[in-house]
């Protein structure tokens, strides 16, 4: 007989995720580990997939979207170097998992999502006054609330729109995943002047985001 998924099961899975996926792959910051140990990842996936919420893979959410594997999220958060009080623009917040983590880390989160059903699921999963939900095109960001100390793009993109880059404060940091042919690399960069030079720091399988395709012949 199948065992019903429970809070005890979820806690055990979170512990296993931290020990086998995160700590062994450079996600060791106590604050990030603490947040990922506290947020119930199963609350941010379809109910039928709760049992696989902590596996080392992306989880399909519908609408052509996916929740990234835990290690991808952890590495992006480590690279972002979040500190309490920072204003963070999260692009592609989907069902709100990363938004919940950022809020626990003490950030003021502006979570942008273009799929209303995914945002509704996020709002059911988490209620936190530090999260501002923004329904609209992902590539547009939240210009009315700019500038931001950090921008986190929660998925793989081919090009970074100028309008989005402009919302990062001088000296602020952007983290994302860049698609280069068949390879996807996590990237980070600090804004200097009007430029955000991005450097790769890990090759990973990252779910793509719609609306960031490069024009023909474009090179990032």
N, C-alpha and C positions, 0 to 999 in steps of 0.2 A: 504493500500500500504506500502511495506517495506521501511524503511528509509535507505538511502545510508549511509554506514559507512564513517565518516568524521573525520577530525582533531579535531573538537569540541567534537564529540562523544568520540574519543580516549582520549582526555584530561580529560573529565569527568570520564571515566573509570579508568584512572590512579589515579585520585584523590580518587575515591572510593576504589581502590585496596590498596592505602596507608592507608586510614582511617580504613577500615574494616578488612583487612588481615594483614598488616604489623605492624602498631602502636599498635594494640591490642595483638600482639604476640612477643614483645620484639625487634622488628626492629625499633629502634628509633634514631639511629645515624644520625645526620643531613646530613652528606656527603652521606651515603648510600641512605637515603630517597630522597635527592636531585637528585642523579643519576637515581634512579628508577622512579622519577617523570619526568625526562627529556628524557629518552630513549623510543622511540615508540616500545613497545613490539609487536604490530601488524605487524611491518616490518620484524619480525623474525619468523613468522609462515606462513603456506600456505595461500594464499589470501582468500580462501574459509572459513578459520577459523578465520579471523581477528576479527569478531564479538565476539568471545569467548576468545580472547587472554588474557584478564585480569581476567578470572575466576580462582577460587582457585582450580586448577587442572592442571595436565600435559597435554600438547598439542602434539599430534602425528605429527611427521615431516617426516615420511617415513623412509625406510631402517631400520626398527625396532627401531628407535630412537624417543625421545620425548624431548620437552622443559619442564623443571621442573616447578612446580607451583611457583608463585611469592614468597611465603613464604619460600620455600626451598632455593631459590636463595638468598633472603634477609638474612636468618639465616647463610648461608655459608659465605656471605660477612662480616657480623658482626663478626663471629668467626675468619675470616682471618685477621682482623684488618689491612686493607690496608692503607699505607701512600704514599703520592706522591714520585715518584722516585723509588719505589720498583720494582724489577724484578719478574714478576709472570708467572708461568707456568700453563696454563689452559688446562686440559685434557678433551677432548670431547666437543670442542667448538661449534659443530653443526652449527646452523645458526647465531651464533655470538652475542646473546643477552648478555650473561655474559661478553664476551670480550668487548662489548661496554660500559658496566657499569664500568668495571675495568679501561678502558682507561679514562673515565670521572673522576674516582677517582685519576687519575694521575699516574697510574702504567705503566710500560713498559711490555706489554702483549705478551707472546709467546703462541699462540693459536693452539693446536694440534687437528687435525681432520683427520679421515681416509676415510670418505666418500666425494669424490670430489664434488658431487652435493650439499651436505650440505655446504661445504666450499664456493662454488661458490655463493650460496644464501647469505651466511654471507658477502661476499665481495661486493655483490650488495646492501646489507642493510646498510653497514657502511664502510666509508673510513676514516681511522684514522692512522696517521703516527706512533702512539704509539703501534700499533698492528702488530706483525709479524705472518703471517699465516704459519703454518707448516703442510703439508699434509703427513701423515704417520700413522703407527700403534699407537693406543692410549697408549698402555702399554710401548712403547719405549720412549715416551716423546720427549725432544729436547736436547739430551746430548751435542751437539756441542755448545749450548748456556748456559749450566749450569756453575756455580750453581745459584739457584734461591732463593730469599728471601721468597717466598710463592709458594706453589703448591696447586691448587684447582682442585679437581677431580669432574667434573660436572655430577655426577651420582652415582648409587649404585654399589659397587664392593664387591667381596667376599675375595679377597686377594690383597695385595699391592706388586707389583714386586720390587725386590731389586734394579733393574736397575733404576726404577723410584725414589725410596727413595734416591738413591745415588745422585740425581740431586738437592736435597734440601741442602742449605747452613747450616753450623753449626749455631744453634740458630734460624733457619728458621721454619716456621709453615706450616703444611699441614692440609687441611680440606677436608673431603670427606663424603660419606655415606657408611656405612658397612651393608651388608646383613647378618642377623643371622637367618637362617631358614625363617619363615614367617614374621619376623620383620626387619625393616630397621631403622638404627639409624645414625644420624649425629655424626661425630667424628672429633676430632682435636688433634694435637700433635705437640710438639716442639722438634726439632732434638737435641739430646745430644750424642756426639760421633757418632757412626754409627746407633744409635737406635732412632726410632720415636715412643715413647709410646703414643698410641691413647686412648682417653677417650670419652665416649658418652656424648652428651649434649642435645639431643632431639630425640624423635621417630617421624619419618615422612615417608610418602609415597614418595619414590624417584625413578625416572625412572632408570632402570639398564643400565650399560654400557657393551658392548661386550668386550671380551678379558681379563676379570678379574675373571674368574671362579676359584674356589679353587679346587686343586686336591682332589680326594676321600680321606676322612679321615683327611683332613687338618682343623685346627682350627686357626682362625685369632689371 
